[in-house]
């Protein structure tokens, strides 16, 4: 085989590798963008859980639980004698939350989450009484009721208490029924707007090219770095299939910008593959200062007319751990950065300080975000 043939084969293999790499990074439009107006709506309600095994709210600490039960009993036709006080141990006041999915219809069941708002020890085995769920506009969109499922267990005896998982919250699968629909305008106009989950002009342009290539020129146009406008078919009966086909088109997003995320509370540091550094040197050493105080009693000699006194002897010791100076080459990738910083012996908290110093010196080619 001649040298020219070997060169051509090598070029073909290179292009094939690039195509495989792009295909591996390609994502469907539904994974990087969503249709404007197609969204969940949060619902919330206040209710009570009954049937607990003496693990409910303490009436002296949560008077609103008793008030809720009195109001509920009065609506059911039960009137308590004047001055009658309830001692409830099997009832707990709870907040009920749920997400109303897009295009939800009347009668459709949705899942709900139950969370105690009082001092109930456990919601295990309880039953949520009919609770209206309201949206941000104050309208009732669903009604919730059912048996609460708590994934956990607990036991107490002789002043010792042991719990597994969390007992003050649970879920009811299909525990609410939709009673009101949320109107949506998707598919009712001439265009549909796709909104990228991460604003990027390059990704928006690639998305436009993919849609126009598959659906015809002029079908899509980018409004800005986040929104892509797609022209819908004239026949309303074809729009659902059209939007489904658009959502399943493959697009290769632009590479994420170089970014370093630092969680100052937990010490977690996450960097993506685009992070590089300029040439710099890092030295790291731990400085420890220890102070020891030793109190001794000074006893005077007999018949010296002296007084007993306490004397404190303090000893201050300063130690600095010796570390070597590590040189980081320019253009190093993520693996090189991590390897070099590990060689310095930095723990997560020290790594935060080092990254901040590298960013201030201009050596870190990435956006540093501290959360």
C-alpha positions as CSV (number, residue, x, y, z in Angstrom):
1,X,0.0,0.0,0.0
2,X,1.4,3.4,-1.0
3,X,1.9,6.3,1.3
4,X,-0.9,8.2,-0.4
5,X,-3.3,5.4,0.2
6,X,-2.3,5.2,3.8
7,X,-2.8,9.0,4.2
8,X,-6.3,8.8,2.6
9,X,-7.3,6.0,4.9
10,X,-6.1,7.9,7.9
11,X,-8.1,11.0,6.8
12,X,-11.2,8.8,6.4
13,X,-10.8,7.3,9.8
14,X,-10.4,10.8,11.3
15,X,-13.6,12.0,9.7
16,X,-15.4,8.9,10.8
17,X,-14.2,9.5,14.4
18,X,-15.4,13.1,14.2
19,X,-18.9,12.0,12.9
20,X,-19.2,9.4,15.7
21,X,-18.2,12.0,18.3
22,X,-20.8,14.4,17.0
23,X,-23.5,11.7,16.9
24,X,-22.7,10.8,20.4
25,X,-23.1,14.4,21.6
26,X,-26.3,14.9,19.6
27,X,-29.5,15.4,21.6
28,X,-33.1,15.6,20.7
29,X,-34.8,19.0,20.6
30,X,-37.2,17.9,23.4
31,X,-34.1,17.4,25.7
32,X,-32.6,20.9,25.1
33,X,-35.7,23.0,24.6
34,X,-39.4,23.2,25.5
35,X,-42.4,24.7,23.9
36,X,-43.5,28.0,25.3
37,X,-46.7,27.6,27.3
38,X,-46.2,23.9,28.0
39,X,-45.4,23.8,31.7
40,X,-46.4,22.5,35.0
41,X,-48.5,24.5,37.5
42,X,-47.9,24.2,41.2
43,X,-50.9,23.5,43.5
44,X,-51.1,23.8,47.3
45,X,-53.7,23.1,49.9
46,X,-54.1,22.7,53.7
47,X,-55.7,19.6,55.2
48,X,-55.7,17.1,58.0
49,X,-54.5,13.5,58.2
50,X,-56.6,11.3,60.5
51,X,-56.2,7.7,61.7
52,X,-52.7,8.0,63.1
53,X,-51.5,5.7,65.9
54,X,-51.2,8.4,68.6
55,X,-48.4,10.1,66.6
56,X,-50.4,13.2,65.6
57,X,-50.0,16.8,66.7
58,X,-49.9,17.8,70.3
59,X,-53.0,20.0,70.8
60,X,-51.3,22.3,73.3
61,X,-48.6,23.2,70.8
62,X,-50.7,23.2,67.6
63,X,-54.1,24.7,68.3
64,X,-54.8,25.2,64.6
65,X,-55.2,21.4,64.3
66,X,-58.0,21.4,66.8
67,X,-59.6,24.4,65.0
68,X,-59.4,22.6,61.7
69,X,-61.1,19.5,63.1
70,X,-63.9,21.7,64.6
71,X,-64.5,23.4,61.3
72,X,-64.5,20.1,59.4
73,X,-67.0,18.5,61.9
74,X,-69.3,21.5,61.7
75,X,-69.4,21.2,57.9
76,X,-70.3,17.6,58.3
77,X,-73.2,18.5,60.7
78,X,-71.5,17.7,64.0
79,X,-71.8,20.4,66.6
80,X,-69.6,20.2,69.8
81,X,-71.0,21.4,73.1
82,X,-69.9,24.9,74.2
83,X,-66.6,24.8,76.0
84,X,-65.8,21.3,74.9
85,X,-62.1,20.8,74.2
86,X,-60.7,18.1,72.0
87,X,-57.7,16.1,72.9
88,X,-56.5,14.8,69.6
89,X,-53.5,12.5,69.2
90,X,-54.4,10.7,65.9
91,X,-54.8,13.9,63.8
92,X,-52.1,16.0,62.1
93,X,-52.3,19.2,60.1
94,X,-50.5,18.9,56.8
95,X,-49.7,20.9,53.7
96,X,-50.6,19.2,50.4
97,X,-48.6,20.0,47.3
98,X,-48.9,18.8,43.7
99,X,-47.8,19.6,40.1
100,X,-50.6,20.0,37.6
101,X,-49.1,18.7,34.3
102,X,-49.7,20.5,31.0
103,X,-52.9,19.5,29.1
104,X,-54.4,18.0,32.2
105,X,-58.1,17.2,31.8
106,X,-60.9,17.1,34.3
107,X,-61.0,13.7,36.1
108,X,-57.2,13.0,35.5
109,X,-55.4,11.7,38.6
110,X,-52.2,13.3,39.8
111,X,-49.7,12.5,42.6
112,X,-49.6,14.6,45.8
113,X,-47.1,15.1,48.5
114,X,-48.1,15.4,52.2
115,X,-46.0,17.3,54.7
116,X,-46.6,17.9,58.4
117,X,-46.8,21.5,59.5
118,X,-47.2,20.7,63.3
119,X,-45.2,18.5,65.7
120,X,-46.6,15.2,64.5
121,X,-44.2,12.3,65.1
122,X,-45.2,10.3,62.1
123,X,-47.8,10.3,59.3
124,X,-47.5,6.6,58.8
125,X,-50.9,4.8,58.5
126,X,-52.8,8.1,58.2
127,X,-55.5,9.1,55.7
128,X,-55.8,12.5,54.1
129,X,-59.3,13.9,54.3
130,X,-60.7,15.7,51.2
131,X,-58.5,18.7,50.6
132,X,-58.9,21.3,47.8
133,X,-55.7,22.3,46.0
134,X,-55.4,25.8,44.7
135,X,-53.2,27.5,42.1
136,X,-51.5,30.9,42.3
137,X,-54.7,32.6,41.2
138,X,-56.6,31.2,44.2
139,X,-58.8,28.9,42.1
140,X,-59.4,25.2,43.0
141,X,-57.9,23.0,40.4
142,X,-57.9,19.6,42.1
143,X,-59.2,17.7,45.1
144,X,-56.9,15.4,47.1
145,X,-57.8,12.4,49.4
146,X,-56.4,9.0,50.2
147,X,-54.0,6.9,52.3
148,X,-50.6,8.4,53.0
149,X,-47.6,6.2,52.1
150,X,-44.6,6.9,54.3
151,X,-41.3,5.2,53.4
152,X,-39.8,4.8,56.8
153,X,-40.2,3.4,60.3
154,X,-39.7,4.5,63.9
155,X,-39.8,3.1,67.4
156,X,-39.5,4.6,70.9
157,X,-39.1,3.1,74.3
158,X,-37.6,4.1,77.7
159,X,-36.7,7.5,76.4
160,X,-34.9,6.2,73.3
161,X,-36.2,6.9,69.9
162,X,-35.0,5.5,66.5
163,X,-36.2,6.4,63.1
164,X,-35.4,5.2,59.6
165,X,-35.9,7.8,56.8
166,X,-38.3,10.7,57.3
167,X,-41.7,10.1,58.9
168,X,-43.2,13.6,58.7
169,X,-43.8,13.5,55.0
170,X,-45.3,11.1,52.5
171,X,-47.0,10.7,49.1
172,X,-50.3,9.5,47.7
173,X,-50.0,8.1,44.2
174,X,-52.9,9.4,42.1
175,X,-54.2,11.0,45.3
176,X,-55.8,14.0,43.6
177,X,-58.3,14.4,40.8
178,X,-58.2,17.4,38.4
179,X,-61.3,19.5,38.7
180,X,-60.4,22.5,36.5
181,X,-58.3,22.7,33.3
182,X,-55.6,25.2,32.6
183,X,-56.2,26.7,29.1
184,X,-53.2,26.6,26.7
185,X,-52.6,28.4,23.4
186,X,-50.1,26.0,22.0
187,X,-51.1,25.0,18.5
188,X,-53.8,27.6,18.2
189,X,-51.8,30.3,16.4
190,X,-49.6,30.2,13.3
191,X,-46.3,29.7,15.1
192,X,-44.9,27.8,18.1
193,X,-42.0,29.1,20.1
194,X,-39.3,26.7,21.3
195,X,-37.3,28.0,24.3
196,X,-33.8,26.6,24.9
197,X,-33.2,25.6,28.5
198,X,-29.7,27.2,28.3
199,X,-29.3,30.4,26.3
200,X,-26.8,29.9,23.4
201,X,-26.8,31.6,20.0
202,X,-24.8,28.8,18.4
203,X,-27.2,26.1,19.6
204,X,-30.2,28.2,18.5
205,X,-28.7,28.5,15.0
206,X,-28.0,24.7,14.8
207,X,-31.6,24.0,15.9
208,X,-32.9,26.3,13.2
209,X,-30.8,24.5,10.6
210,X,-31.9,21.1,11.7
211,X,-35.6,22.1,11.6
212,X,-35.3,23.8,8.2
213,X,-33.4,20.8,6.7
214,X,-36.0,18.3,7.9
215,X,-39.2,20.3,7.6
216,X,-38.4,22.7,4.7
217,X,-36.7,26.0,4.3
218,X,-38.2,28.9,6.2
219,X,-39.9,26.7,8.8
220,X,-37.8,27.9,11.7
221,X,-36.1,31.2,12.6
222,X,-34.2,32.2,15.7
223,X,-35.6,35.2,17.6
224,X,-32.6,35.4,20.0
225,X,-30.2,33.1,21.8
226,X,-33.0,31.3,23.6
227,X,-36.1,31.4,21.5
228,X,-36.7,29.7,18.1
229,X,-39.9,30.4,16.2
230,X,-41.4,27.5,14.2
231,X,-44.1,28.0,11.6
232,X,-47.0,25.5,12.1
233,X,-48.9,23.7,9.3
234,X,-52.1,25.4,8.1
235,X,-54.2,22.3,8.9
236,X,-54.8,22.1,12.7
237,X,-55.1,18.3,12.5
238,X,-51.5,18.1,11.4
239,X,-49.9,20.2,14.1
240,X,-49.6,17.6,16.9
241,X,-47.7,15.2,14.6
242,X,-45.6,18.1,13.3
243,X,-44.6,19.2,16.8
244,X,-43.8,15.6,17.7
245,X,-41.6,15.2,14.7
246,X,-39.8,18.5,15.5
247,X,-39.2,17.5,19.1
248,X,-37.5,14.3,18.0
249,X,-35.0,16.0,15.6
250,X,-31.4,15.6,16.7
251,X,-29.2,18.7,17.3
252,X,-25.6,18.8,18.5
253,X,-25.5,21.6,21.1
254,X,-22.5,23.9,21.3
255,X,-19.9,23.1,23.8
256,X,-20.6,24.3,27.3
257,X,-18.5,27.3,28.4
258,X,-15.6,26.7,30.8
259,X,-17.1,26.8,34.3
260,X,-16.1,25.8,37.8
261,X,-18.9,25.4,40.4
262,X,-17.9,25.6,44.0
263,X,-20.2,24.8,46.9
264,X,-18.8,26.7,49.8
265,X,-21.0,24.9,52.3
266,X,-20.1,21.3,51.4
267,X,-16.7,21.9,49.8
268,X,-17.7,20.3,46.6
269,X,-15.9,21.5,43.4
270,X,-17.1,20.5,39.9
271,X,-15.3,21.5,36.7
272,X,-16.3,20.6,33.1
273,X,-13.9,19.5,30.4
274,X,-13.5,23.0,28.9
275,X,-11.6,24.3,31.9
276,X,-8.0,25.1,31.2
277,X,-5.3,27.2,32.9
278,X,-2.5,29.6,32.1
279,X,1.0,28.8,33.2
280,X,1.3,29.4,37.0
281,X,2.9,28.1,40.1
282,X,0.9,27.0,43.2
283,X,2.3,26.6,46.7
284,X,0.2,25.3,49.5
285,X,1.0,24.8,53.2
286,X,-1.0,24.5,56.4
287,X,-0.1,26.9,59.2
288,X,-1.0,25.6,62.7
289,X,-0.7,27.6,65.9
290,X,-1.0,25.8,69.2
291,X,-1.2,27.4,72.6
292,X,-0.7,25.3,75.7
293,X,-1.4,26.7,79.2
294,X,-0.1,24.9,82.3
295,X,-1.3,26.2,85.7
296,X,0.9,25.4,88.7
297,X,0.5,26.3,92.3
298,X,3.4,28.2,94.0
299,X,3.6,27.2,97.7
300,X,5.7,29.5,100.0
301,X,8.3,28.1,102.4
302,X,7.3,27.5,106.0
303,X,7.3,30.5,108.3
304,X,8.1,32.8,105.3
305,X,4.9,34.8,105.7
306,X,4.2,34.3,102.0
307,X,0.9,33.4,100.3
308,X,-0.1,30.6,98.0
309,X,-0.5,31.7,94.4
310,X,-1.4,30.1,91.1
311,X,1.1,30.6,88.3
312,X,0.1,30.0,84.6
313,X,2.9,29.0,82.2
314,X,1.9,29.4,78.5
315,X,3.7,27.7,75.6
316,X,3.1,28.9,72.0
317,X,4.1,26.7,69.1
318,X,3.9,27.6,65.4
319,X,4.3,24.9,62.8
320,X,4.0,25.2,59.1
321,X,3.7,22.1,57.0
322,X,6.2,22.1,54.2
323,X,4.9,21.6,50.7
324,X,6.6,21.8,47.3
325,X,5.9,24.5,44.7
326,X,3.9,22.9,41.9
327,X,4.2,24.4,38.4
328,X,1.0,24.1,36.2
329,X,1.6,24.3,32.5
330,X,-0.4,26.5,30.2
331,X,-3.3,24.9,28.4
332,X,-3.6,22.0,30.9
333,X,-6.9,20.2,30.8
334,X,-9.1,19.2,33.6
335,X,-7.2,16.0,34.4
336,X,-3.9,17.9,34.6
337,X,-5.5,20.5,36.9
338,X,-6.9,17.9,39.3
339,X,-3.7,15.9,39.3
340,X,-1.6,18.9,40.1
341,X,-3.8,20.2,42.8
342,X,-3.9,16.7,44.4
343,X,-0.1,16.7,44.3
344,X,-0.2,19.9,46.3
345,X,-2.2,18.0,48.9
346,X,-5.2,20.4,48.9
347,X,-8.5,19.3,50.5
348,X,-11.8,20.6,49.1
349,X,-11.8,23.7,51.3
350,X,-8.2,24.5,50.4
351,X,-9.1,23.9,46.8
352,X,-11.7,26.6,46.9
353,X,-9.1,29.1,48.1
354,X,-6.6,28.0,45.4
355,X,-9.2,28.3,42.6
356,X,-10.2,31.8,43.8
357,X,-6.5,32.9,43.8
358,X,-5.9,31.4,40.4
359,X,-9.0,33.3,39.1
360,X,-7.8,36.6,40.6
361,X,-4.4,36.1,39.1
362,X,-5.9,35.4,35.6
363,X,-4.5,31.9,35.4
364,X,-7.9,30.1,35.5
365,X,-9.6,30.1,32.1
366,X,-13.1,29.5,33.3
367,X,-16.0,31.2,35.0
368,X,-15.8,30.6,38.8
369,X,-19.3,30.4,40.4
370,X,-19.6,29.9,44.2
371,X,-23.0,28.7,45.4
